[in-house]
């Protein structure tokens, strides 16, 4: 079975500062990994995905994530936070031979002016 | 850009009543999913559906739940006799048969059981 742990349920950053959201996974087989963002009163929007190609993955809105197999991690970063980045972020994992996504508990990001 | 839509956005029902949550997946997608998120908890997988049958379901998806694709566009989740603990946000998602089966989510239906 696969599972996802997101460290930190809430992250507060200043506008222009680095955003770092941590995600660790456990999976018995090489997984696919995803980051989703949820803005208030909206659905889950895919930010980026890792599907066993390049380990550094670039997504929308300036976000990127690096797959590190040795650390079983898939941390999400953005060099410079913008006020519009305030949202909840979910890391998710899926086995390559499976359909369902397993989500982390989510991290709420607030951005201070 | 194509998107998954869900209706209603908010449903209030009394315990023991039946509810049907509706979803319109992206038109050329072949795989359909329901997830739910109880307030303050993780998003949890309920069921996946492909080729007019359930392909996988979780422990949560018991006999009270059913899914259907009644026509070429809608995908529904029915809860036969709602319980207080069914109160949650229900998300529909769909995906196509590419290498990563990237899932596109709808905005969700907030179900409140009183």
Interface residues (C-beta under 8 A of the other chain):
Chain A: X32 X34 X36 X41 X42 X43 X44 X45 X46 X49 X51 X90 X92 X94 X98 X99 X100 X101 X102 X103 X104 X105 X106
Chain B: X4 X6 X31 X33 X35 X41 X42 X43 X44 X45 X48 X50 X55 X56 X58 X91 X93 X99 X100 X101 X102 X103 X104 X105 X106 X107 X108
